[in-house]
Amino acid sequence: MHEIDLKDSFKLNDISDKTMNGKYDNILKLVAEDLLKVINAAPCQNECCYIVKQYDCFNEKNVINYRNKTAIYDYLRTIRLCQDGKKHITAIDAPKQYHSLFEKLDIKFVSQNPKIFSTFQGYRYIQVDEIDQSKIDQFLGLVKDTFSAKDEQIYEYLLNWIAQIKQNVGKKTETVLILQGLQDIGKNVFTNVLCELLARYSSKMLLTSIAWQANSMLLLKIRCR
């Protein structure tokens, strides 16, 4: 069974291209198999929510977006596969015929249940042949000298806090770091590095003093800054 994979280059518009080139031979099952790579459906409040893999040209990467039934149906109807008498067979006929394949029970940040859609699809990283330890040491030096004030206990706690998030996906740390201090001491450097480590799964949140209200921006995210 095909699943949505953000690392895979296949996108929704590729189905249109394959249709134009006659790749499906008017077989709805083949269309459904490709649609499963880019579309799932799950209950969302009082309606069905469609999970769609799309390309974000601004950030140059694949992302997960959520669309209502009308938007998805309208788009898939524009992809005409063939004509059966007076009826046009379009891409929407594939999920209609094989609807059970597209249905998920729910959406969670991470789940081992194949019937639940997991938004977590691994961390983004680039494998390198050589590690520039000097860059790592610069960040560790900032954490130790500035944020830990050279206190070994605090320094170890901060490193363990970061490791806890990275190594235990979906589990809460039960603590939040509040960075307060003068401008230009490196607060943004610290948060920017963390957000890059947690790419796709971090969300910015504005704070009023130290208290804030939770909002929908934080749904299916790891942390805020």
FIVO-249220 format. One record per residue (C-alpha): residue in three letters; x, y, z. Coordinates in steps of 0.25 Angstrom, whole numbers, plus 5000, padded with zeros to 4 digits. Layout:
// FIVO-249220
AlaXYZ;...
//
This chain:
// FIVO-249220
Met500050005000;His500550144996;Glu500850245007;Ile501050395006;Asp502550415007;Leu503050565007;Lys504450515002;Asp503850454990;Ser503850554978;Phe502450504973;Lys501450614974;Leu499950634971;Asn500250704958;Asp501050584953;Ile499650514952;Ser499250614942;Asp500450594934;Lys500350444934;Thr498950454930;Met499250544918;Asn500350444914;Gly499350324915;Lys500150254926;Tyr498850204933;Asp498250134921;Asn496850174927;Ile497050084939;Leu496550144952;Lys497350054961;Leu498650114956;Val498150254958;Ala497750214972;Glu499150164975;Asp499750294971;Leu498750374978;Leu499050304991;Lys500450364990;Val499950504991;Ile498550494997;Asn497950435010;Ala496650465017;Ala496350475032;Pro495150525041;Cys495350665045;Gln494350725054;Asn493050715047;Glu493550685033;Cys494550605025;Cys495950665025;Tyr496850635013;Ile498350625015;Val499050665003;Lys500550664999;Gln500850794992;Tyr502150864988;Asp502550994995;Cys503251074985;Phe503651184995;Asn504351085004;Glu504650984992;Lys504150864999;Asn502950765000;Val501950805011;Ile500650745017;Asn499450835015;Tyr498050815019;Arg496850835009;Asn495350815010;Lys494550715001;Thr494050824992;Ala495450874988;Ile496050734986;Tyr494850684978;Asp494850814969;Tyr496250794966;Leu496250644963;Arg495050664954;Thr495950744945;Ile496750624942;Arg496050554931;Leu496450404929;Cys495450364918;Gln494050364914;Asp492950264916;Gly491850294907;Lys491450434911;Lys492050424924;His493450474927;Ile494350384936;Thr495250474944;Ala496250454955;Ile495150474966;Asp494550344962;Ala495850264967;Pro495650314982;Lys494150294980;Gln494350144976;Tyr495450114986;His495050214997;Ser495450115008;Leu496950115004;Phe496950265006;Glu496250275020;Lys497050295032;Leu496450285046;Asp497150415051;Ile498350505050;Lys499450505060;Phe500850555061;Val501450415062;Ser500750285062;Gln501150135059;Asn499750105055;Pro499650095040;Lys498250145040;Ile498650275047;Phe499350385039;Ser500650425045;Thr501150565041;Phe502550535046;Gln503350475035;Gly504750485040;Tyr505750605042;Arg506350675031;Tyr507850655030;Ile508950655020;Gln509950545021;Val511450605020;Asp512750535018;Glu513450615028;Ile512950685041;Asp513350825044;Gln513550815059;Ser513850965060;Lys512450995056;Ile511850905067;Asp512850955077;Gln512351105074;Phe510951065078;Leu511350985090;Gly512151095094;Leu510951195093;Val510151095101;Lys511151075112;Asp511751215114;Thr510551305111;Phe509251225115;Ser509851135125;Ala510851245131;Lys511851135131;Asp511051055141;Glu511350905137;Gln510050855143;Ile509150955135;Tyr510050925123;Glu509750775124;Tyr508250805126;Leu508150885114;Leu508850785105;Asn508050675111;Trp506750755108;Ile507150765093;Ala507450625093;Gln506150585099;Ile505350655088;Lys506250595077;Gln506250455082;Asn504850435087;Val503950475076;Gly502550515081;Lys502850515096;Lys502750645104;Thr503950695112;Glu502950755122;Thr503850875122;Val504051005114;Leu505251095113;Ile504951245114;Leu506151325109;Gln506251465114;Gly507351565114;Leu508051675106;Gln507951685091;Asp509051625083;Ile509551525093;Gly509151405084;Lys507751365087;Asn507351365073;Val508551275069;Phe508151175080;Thr506651165075;Asn507051175060;Val507951055062;Leu506850975069;Cys505851015059;Glu506750965048;Leu506950835055;Leu505450815056;Ala505150865042;Arg503750855038;Tyr503350825052;Ser503550955060;Ser502651075061;Lys502851215064;Met502051275076;Leu501951415081;Leu502051435096;Thr501451535104;Ser502251545117;Ile502451395120;Ala501051355119;Trp500351315106;Gln499051255100;Ala499151125093;Asn498651135079;Ser498451045066;Met499851085061;Leu500450985071;Leu499650865066;Leu500550755061;Lys501750835065;Ile502950795074;Arg503250925080;Cys503151075080;Arg504051195080;
//
